[in-house]
Amino acid sequence: MSARRAEPASATELGIAEQVALYQREFPTVDPQVETIVSTLSRLSRRMNVAYSRQLATLGITNAEWEVLKALVFAGSPYRLGPGELAKRLGLTPAAMTHRIDRMVTEGLVTRERDEANRVRVIIELTPLGRDKWLELMRMAAVFEADLLQDVTGDARPELAATLTRMLRRIEESQPDALGRTDDLTC
């Protein structure tokens, strides 16, 4: 596979090679291969998030709603959880979860009903429309991801998956409370 230079998305964004050269200019002992890999992974992650957000927008749902749909699907049939369990799985406060569920009930993606066995308990359940939107997004994502990984074939896929999994595990072990959140950082 030939190494192609990643072009900047705009006139203000440097290409990866230029970015690494500037790192080297200011910090001569930086490993250019490490910086190329890390910078590329970072940019790839941002681009993938934009692409997924666009797919969600075509279906008329937000990333926040997608997370709820996904949590309900992961719970398994009949795709039901209490709002407290949903909030816990998504790292949200109960108030934020209630607000999110309110919108999704209005949009017909989920229902909110009292548990017949325990009238105090509320159950959030995926609707057929919510499941259809989840499935359609999975179909769209599969096409996008197949295109994204077209250059990674054969034995390279399991090797790449294993390497990325080890990298993820390493950062999760060194930063166990992070989980992708930055609200504890001060700027």
HULINPE-V808320 format. One record per residue. RES is the residue in one letter. SS is DSSP state (helix for helix, strand for strand, loop for the rest). PSI is psi in whole degrees, 0 to 359 (999 if undefined). NEAR is the number of other C-alpha atoms within 10 Angstrom. Layout:
res:RES ss:SS psi:PSI near:NEAR
res:RES ss:SS psi:PSI near:NEAR
This chain:
res:M ss:loop psi:131 near:5
res:S ss:loop psi:145 near:4
res:A ss:loop psi:117 near:5
res:R ss:loop psi:145 near:6
res:R ss:loop psi:127 near:10
res:A ss:loop psi:121 near:13
res:E ss:loop psi:147 near:12
res:P ss:loop psi:151 near:12
res:A ss:loop psi:337 near:10
res:S ss:loop psi:172 near:8
res:A ss:loop psi:340 near:8
res:T ss:loop psi:347 near:7
res:E ss:loop psi:128 near:11
res:L ss:loop psi:151 near:15
res:G ss:loop psi:161 near:18
res:I ss:helix psi:316 near:20
res:A ss:helix psi:317 near:17
res:E ss:helix psi:320 near:14
res:Q ss:helix psi:314 near:16
res:V ss:helix psi:320 near:20
res:A ss:helix psi:321 near:17
res:L ss:helix psi:321 near:13
res:Y ss:helix psi:314 near:16
res:Q ss:helix psi:322 near:15
res:R ss:helix psi:318 near:11
res:E ss:helix psi:337 near:10
res:F ss:loop psi:79 near:10
res:P ss:loop psi:337 near:11
res:T ss:loop psi:4 near:9
res:V ss:loop psi:142 near:14
res:D ss:loop psi:113 near:12
res:P ss:helix psi:328 near:16
res:Q ss:helix psi:316 near:10
res:V ss:helix psi:313 near:11
res:E ss:helix psi:324 near:18
res:T ss:helix psi:314 near:16
res:I ss:helix psi:310 near:12
res:V ss:helix psi:317 near:13
res:S ss:helix psi:321 near:17
res:T ss:helix psi:316 near:16
res:L ss:helix psi:318 near:12
res:S ss:helix psi:313 near:12
res:R ss:helix psi:320 near:14
res:L ss:helix psi:316 near:12
res:S ss:helix psi:315 near:12
res:R ss:helix psi:316 near:11
res:R ss:helix psi:320 near:13
res:M ss:helix psi:319 near:15
res:N ss:helix psi:320 near:13
res:V ss:helix psi:315 near:12
res:A ss:helix psi:315 near:14
res:Y ss:helix psi:321 near:16
res:S ss:helix psi:322 near:16
res:R ss:helix psi:320 near:15
res:Q ss:helix psi:317 near:20
res:L ss:helix psi:316 near:21
res:A ss:helix psi:324 near:12
res:T ss:helix psi:336 near:11
res:L ss:loop psi:358 near:13
res:G ss:loop psi:26 near:11
res:I ss:loop psi:156 near:20
res:T ss:loop psi:166 near:14
res:N ss:helix psi:321 near:15
res:A ss:helix psi:318 near:11
res:E ss:helix psi:322 near:20
res:W ss:helix psi:317 near:17
res:E ss:helix psi:321 near:15
res:V ss:helix psi:313 near:24
res:L ss:helix psi:314 near:23
res:K ss:helix psi:316 near:15
res:A ss:helix psi:320 near:20
res:L ss:helix psi:319 near:23
res:V ss:helix psi:316 near:20
res:F ss:helix psi:333 near:11
res:A ss:helix psi:339 near:13
res:G ss:loop psi:164 near:10
res:S ss:loop psi:133 near:10
res:P ss:loop psi:25 near:11
res:Y ss:loop psi:57 near:19
res:R ss:strand psi:141 near:21
res:L ss:strand psi:158 near:20
res:G ss:loop psi:156 near:17
res:P ss:helix psi:327 near:20
res:G ss:helix psi:318 near:19
res:E ss:helix psi:320 near:16
res:L ss:helix psi:313 near:23
res:A ss:helix psi:317 near:20
res:K ss:helix psi:314 near:12
res:R ss:helix psi:329 near:12
res:L ss:helix psi:359 near:14
res:G ss:loop psi:37 near:13
res:L ss:loop psi:160 near:14
res:T ss:loop psi:156 near:12
res:P ss:helix psi:322 near:15
res:A ss:helix psi:317 near:12
res:A ss:helix psi:321 near:12
res:M ss:helix psi:318 near:20
res:T ss:helix psi:316 near:16
res:H ss:helix psi:315 near:10
res:R ss:helix psi:315 near:15
res:I ss:helix psi:320 near:21
res:D ss:helix psi:312 near:14
res:R ss:helix psi:317 near:13
res:M ss:helix psi:328 near:20
res:V ss:helix psi:315 near:17
res:T ss:helix psi:323 near:10
res:E ss:loop psi:354 near:14
res:G ss:loop psi:17 near:13
res:L ss:loop psi:330 near:23
res:V ss:strand psi:163 near:27
res:T ss:strand psi:157 near:18
res:R ss:strand psi:115 near:18
res:E ss:strand psi:155 near:13
res:R ss:strand psi:140 near:13
res:D ss:strand psi:122 near:13
res:E ss:loop psi:329 near:10
res:A ss:loop psi:336 near:7
res:N ss:strand psi:94 near:8
res:R ss:strand psi:345 near:9
res:V ss:strand psi:330 near:9
res:R ss:strand psi:139 near:13
res:V ss:strand psi:143 near:16
res:I ss:strand psi:132 near:20
res:I ss:strand psi:127 near:23
res:E ss:strand psi:140 near:23
res:L ss:strand psi:133 near:28
res:T ss:loop psi:166 near:18
res:P ss:helix psi:321 near:12
res:L ss:helix psi:316 near:13
res:G ss:helix psi:318 near:26
res:R ss:helix psi:319 near:18
res:D ss:helix psi:318 near:13
res:K ss:helix psi:320 near:19
res:W ss:helix psi:313 near:23
res:L ss:helix psi:318 near:13
res:E ss:helix psi:319 near:15
res:L ss:helix psi:322 near:19
res:M ss:helix psi:320 near:13
res:R ss:helix psi:314 near:12
res:M ss:helix psi:316 near:14
res:A ss:helix psi:322 near:16
res:A ss:helix psi:320 near:12
res:V ss:helix psi:312 near:11
res:F ss:helix psi:314 near:15
res:E ss:helix psi:324 near:12
res:A ss:helix psi:319 near:11
res:D ss:helix psi:317 near:10
res:L ss:helix psi:320 near:11
res:L ss:loop psi:15 near:10
res:Q ss:loop psi:332 near:8
res:D ss:loop psi:353 near:11
res:V ss:loop psi:104 near:14
res:T ss:loop psi:170 near:10
res:G ss:loop psi:226 near:8
res:D ss:helix psi:345 near:8
res:A ss:helix psi:328 near:11
res:R ss:helix psi:307 near:13
res:P ss:helix psi:327 near:12
res:E ss:helix psi:316 near:12
res:L ss:helix psi:315 near:13
res:A ss:helix psi:315 near:11
res:A ss:helix psi:318 near:12
res:T ss:helix psi:313 near:12
res:L ss:helix psi:323 near:12
res:T ss:helix psi:317 near:11
res:R ss:helix psi:319 near:12
res:M ss:helix psi:315 near:12
res:L ss:helix psi:314 near:12
res:R ss:helix psi:318 near:13
res:R ss:helix psi:316 near:12
res:I ss:helix psi:326 near:12
res:E ss:helix psi:325 near:14
res:E ss:helix psi:326 near:11
res:S ss:helix psi:339 near:10
res:Q ss:loop psi:62 near:11
res:P ss:loop psi:338 near:11
res:D ss:loop psi:357 near:10
res:A ss:loop psi:303 near:13
res:L ss:loop psi:35 near:10
res:G ss:loop psi:1 near:9
res:R ss:loop psi:147 near:9
res:T ss:loop psi:16 near:8
res:D ss:loop psi:349 near:7
res:D ss:loop psi:357 near:8
res:L ss:loop psi:145 near:6
res:T ss:loop psi:141 near:5
res:C ss:loop psi:999 near:3
